[in-house]
Amino acid sequence: MSRAASLYRLQKLDSEGDEKQSRLEAVRAALGETPALRRARARAQKAAAAVQQWRTRQRDLDLTVRSIKDEIAAAEKQLYSGSIRNPKELSDLQAKAASLKRLLGHKENDLLEAMIALEEAEAELEAAQAQQAEAEACWQAGQDELTAEIEQLERRLAEIARAREGLLPLLRPDDLALYRNLRQRRGGVAVAAMRGGACTACGMEVPPGRLAEGRAAGLLTCGNCERILLEEEE
């Protein structure tokens, strides 16, 4: 393998390694909860809180209604027992019973509203939990795919690293230094193919004299972009 071909091989490894490393960082960044999952969970939590709130409200109103009914029953029992003969006491007790019945009507309306609200909240909770389950299933599938891709990328990066380790000792130090300098200055492309007598990176033709000198020196470079040239047949 010529010096240019060895450097071109190194460039292919480095370019693929950069691409794989960039993708690996992007995939790792994508791990974790998605906005869709967080929204679904927040909706379910809000719905669960509403259900708990209306259940508590219904239970409290139910207890209140029962208590008022007990008071009304006690007042009516006392009224009908004939034990109260004082007209004022009797009038006060009748007024109290009437007030309790009005209050009972209000509380029963409140209880009905709470029962309806609870039913609606439970329906919302069921829908929210279904959405959360779907979002979690979708998220988990995505996480599994990302994890599998990370493993694949890490394996390939390890292979590239081993290939570079085997290639680097075969390169001349001055060639390697030139390659690194050009790769940094030329957008990652230090080695370009020469096709039809021209550099495929910049399109400039290589004069016959420069071609002969490069072949004699063992390493040909473009007179325009300075890239190392790999003759097409290689």
Sequence and secondary structure as in RCSB ss.txt:
>XXXX:A:sequence
MSRAASLYRLQKLDSEGDEKQSRLEAVRAALGETPALRRARARAQKAAAAVQQWRTRQRDLDLTVRSIKDEIAAA
EKQLYSGSIRNPKELSDLQAKAASLKRLLGHKENDLLEAMIALEEAEAELEAAQAQQAEAEACWQAGQDELTAEI
EQLERRLAEIARAREGLLPLLRPDDLALYRNLRQRRGGVAVAAMRGGACTACGMEVPPGRLAEGRAAGLLTCGNC
ERILLEEEE
>XXXX:A:secstr
  HHHHHHHHHHHHHHHHHHHHHHHHHHHH S  HHHHHHHHHHHHHHHHHHHHHHHHHHHHHHHHHHHHHHHHH
HHHHHTT    HHHHHHHHHHHHHHHHHHHHHHHHHHHHHHHHHHHHHHHHHHHHHHHHHHHHHHHHHHHHHHHH
HHHHHHHHHHHHHHHHHGGGS HHHHHHHHHHHHHTTT  EEEEETTEETTT  B  HHHHHHHHHHT EE TTT
  EEEETT 
